[in-house]
Amino acid sequence: MHQLNSLEKRAAMALALVFSSRMLGLFMLLPVFALYGTELAGFSPLWIGLAIGAYGLTQAILQIPLGWLSDRIGRHKVMLGGLALFALGSVVAALADSVYMVTLGRILQGAGAIAGAVLALAADLTREEQRPKVMAIIGASIGLSFAAAMVLGPLLAKWAGLSGVFWFTAVLACCAMLVVALLLPKSVHKAPMAETLALPQSLGAMLKHRQLLQLDAGVLLLHLMLTAIFVALPALLQNYGLVSVKHWQFYLPLLLGSFVLMIPMMIIAMRKAQEKGFFLLAIALLISAMLVIVVLPGFWSLTAALLLFFTGFNFLEASLPALVSRIAPAGQRGSAMGIYSSSQFFGAFLGGVLGGTLVQQFGYQALFAVLAVIGLIWLAVAGTLIIPLRVQRLSLAVSLQTEQQAEQLAADLTVLAGVQEVTLVLAEQRCYLKVSSAQFDTAQAQAVIAAAGA
C-alpha cells in the first residue's frame, strides 16, 4: 500500500468495500438456504439449488454488457444502478413466502452485474504500475467476505430467519451505494479500454484461444462444485447433530485452516516455478474431498474432506484469474477477463441446478460422486495446460495516422529485446506490449514510438 498515492488508496478501499459488501450478501445464503428454505412454499432440493444458483445466470449474461454500458454512460451510474437492482432483488426475496419468489429475487440480485464496471473504474483511477496491487486488494476482499459470510450467515439466520438474511443484504447494498456516491473518487481518466473491458471484436478470438478456454472451463467447474456442495452441506451437518446456529463454529476453523495450508502452496509455487504442479495438486484436493465424503461417511471424515476442498478452492480461486491475465494476448485482457467472469457465474448457476437435481433424484452421496467425476475430467484437461513465464504488461500512447505506420511500428517493436507480443490499436492510439522485465528497455521502446510518430 505504501507505493499507492492517496487517490489510489482511497479508490482501492472504496471499491473493495463495494465489491465485498455485495459478495458478502450473496455468500451468506450458501450455508443457510438449504436449512431455512424448507419453510417456504414449493420447497424441494431442486428449487433450493435453482434459488442458490439463479443469481449466477443473470450475472453471466449481463456481466459484459454492463461493462460496455459503463464505458458509455459512466462507471458510477452503472454501479449505482446495479446496486439498486441488487437491493431490489434482496427486498423481493425478503418478502417472499415461496421458493419461486425467492428465486425471482435472486435473479434480480444477479442482474446488478457490476463487476466489470468496478474493475474498469479501478483501472481508471490507478497508474499502470500500481494497478495489480489495487486489483489484488479487491480480490482479497472477496475472499474475506466469503469467510465472514460462513460465520455471519448461520448466526443471522438463527436470529432473524431467512428473510433477515435478505434484509441485511439489502442494507449492505444501500451502504455500498452510499460508498459509491460519497466516498468513491470520480474517474480522472479512462484506462485503455482493451485492457479493462471486453471488446466485441475480441470475444470471438478469446473463445478460440485454447489455453484461455481451459481456464474459463476451470473456473466454471470450480464454482459449479462450490455451489453444488452447499445444496447438500447444511442439511448434512444437521443430520450429523450440529444445530444450525453452531454451523459457523464448524466453518470458521475450516476456512482459517484452509488459508494456513494454501499460503505455503502459493509461496512455493511462485518461488520454485512449480505453478502447474500445485495447480494440478489443488484440483486433486477437490477430487479427494469428494471421494472421502462418498467412501467414508461420517462427521469427522466430512470435516477432513472440507478442509481439503477449501484449501484447493482458495488456491485455485487466487491462481485462475492471475493465469488468465498472464496468458491473455496483449491488448485483449479485458475481453479475456470478461469471458472468465461470465464463466465463473455461469458455473454457480449450473452448480445449483446440478446439485438440486441430484440430491432430489438420487441423494447426497450421488452428488459428491458426480462432483468427483467432474473433478477427474478437469484434472485430465488441466494436465495439458501450458503456463507461460511471468511477464509485464504495458500500454504506451502512440501518434499514428495509417495502418502502414502501425504495421511498421509493430515490426520495429517486435525485434526489441524482451518484447514477446505487440498489439497496436489505431482507434485508441495505444500500443499494448507483453515484455520480459529483465530484458526490456522502456526508454528504447518509447524512442522507437516517438520516431514512428515524427
Order of alpha helices (4+ residues) and beta strands (2+ residues): alpha-alpha-alpha-alpha-alpha-alpha-alpha-alpha-alpha-alpha-alpha-alpha-alpha-alpha-alpha-beta-alpha-beta-beta-alpha
